[in-house]
C-alpha cells in the first residue's frame, strides 16, 4: 500500500502553471505565487481539474483542453450593438479594447469591442479565450488535506488567512 499523496477530492493543491494559446503565453504563475485550490470544488476549469487527479508532488504534465473543455465555444448570441453615444468620450472605441460594463441592476460584465461603425459599437461578451485550444504546463508543488473550515468556505486558506 503506497502512502504517496496524490491529487484527489478534498486535497488543497498548490500548482504552478503556464497557459499558452496559439503558442503565446497568456497566463503563468512563474515569477508569482503558485495557485492554491481545493480539488473537486470547481475552482479551476473542470477539464484541467480532471487531468490533475492522481498526480503527486513534484510531478509535471502538459494538458491540452479543446474549447468545449476550456472556456467554451464562441456564442454567437453573446454579441450586442450599443449606440456610440452611450460611451464616455475618454474610452477609445477601437476593436480589441476590453471594457467593464454595469447593468442597471449593478451587475458587472466583461466585454471586448469587436467592431465599430459610425453609429454603433459591436461588443463581444464571450470570454476572451472562448473558442481557443488551451495548452497548460502544470506542476504539483504541494498537497495537503483541506481543513473542515476550508471545505465549509469552499476555498483554500493561505497562511495569511483567506
N, C-alpha and C positions, 0 to 999 in steps of 0.2 A: 504494500500500500504506500503510495507516494504522499509525502507531506508538502510537496511543492504547491504553493498557492498559484492558482490560475484565475483569470478573469471569469467571474460568474456573477449572477444577480446578487445585489446587496453588497458588492465589493466597491470600495472607493478606489477608483482608478486614477493614477497620476500618469498623464500621457503627453509625450512630446509629439508634435506633428508638423508636417508641411503639406499644404494643399496646393496643388497645381492644376490649372485649367489651360488647355491649349498650350502646354509646355511653358507656361509662365506661373511663377509662384504668386498666389493671390492671398495666402494667409499662412502664417507659421508661428510656432511658439519659440523658434530659435531666437536667442537674444532676449527672450522674455521668460516668464514663468511657464512651465507646462500647465495644461488644464487639468482640473480635478472634477470628477463627476461620479455619481453612483450608477454603476452598471445596472441596466434593466429599468431605469426610471424615465427613459425617453429624453434625456437632457442633451443628447447629441443625435445626429442623423441616425435613424433606425438601421439603415444599410451599413453604416460604419460600425455601429454598436454590435450588430450581428457578427461582423468579421473579427471582433476582439475576443469573443468567447474562447476560452481555453488557452489564451496566450499567458505567458509568465513574465515575471520581472526580467528586464534586460532584452526581451525578445522584440525584434523589429519585423515589420511586414509592410508590403506595398499593397494597397487596396484601390481598386478601380470601381467607382459607382457610376452606372449609367444614369441618365437624367431622371427616370422614374424613381430610382432608389436614392437620389440626391435631393435636389430642390424642385423636382418635378419638371414636367414638360412646360413649354410656354403656353399659357392660357390665352387664347385669342379674345376672351371676354374681359381680360384684365387690362384693357386699354380704355382711355377716356379722352375726349376732346374738351378742353377748357378754354373759354374766351381769353385772349391775351390780356384784356383789360382787368382780369381778376388777379394778375400777378403784380407784386410790387415792382417799381422801376429798378430797384437795385439787384434783382435776380437776373442773371444772364440767361436769356431764353435761347439756349443752344442745345442740340442733341447731345446726350451723354451727361448733362447736368443732373445731379441727384438732389431730390427735394424731400422735405418732410412736410406733409400736409395735415391739417387738423380738420376733422368734420365738425359740424355744428354741435354734435354731442361731445366733442372734446377728444374723440378717438384719433390717434396719430397713425398716419400711413406713410410708408416709404414709396417714392415713385422716381422714375427717371424720365427725362424729356426724350421722347422718341423722335419727334419731328416738330417743325414749327412752320406755320404759314402766316399770311397777313392778318388773319382773324383768330386762329386758334393755336393752342399748344396741345400736341398729341402726347399724352402721358402713358407710360408703361408701369403698371403696378405689380408686375411679376417680380419675383426675387431676382437680383442681378445674375445669379448663377443658374436660373431656370433654363432647362434645355441643354445644359452643359454636362459633359462627362467629367467627373471629379477624380483626380488622382491624389490619393493620400499616401504619405510615407509616415508611418506611426512607430513609436517605441514605447513599451510599457516601462515606466520609471519606478513606480511603487504601487503596491496593492495592500489594502487593509480592509477589515470588516467595517461596514458603516455602523455608526452608533445608533441606538434607538432614536435619539433626538434627530440625527441626520435623516433617518428613514421617515420620521414623522414630518420633518420640514420638507422632505423631497429633494434635498441637495446636500452636497458635501460641505462641511465647515473647515475652514483653514485654521491654522494655529492662532491667527489674529481674531478669530470669531467667525462671523458669517461671510 
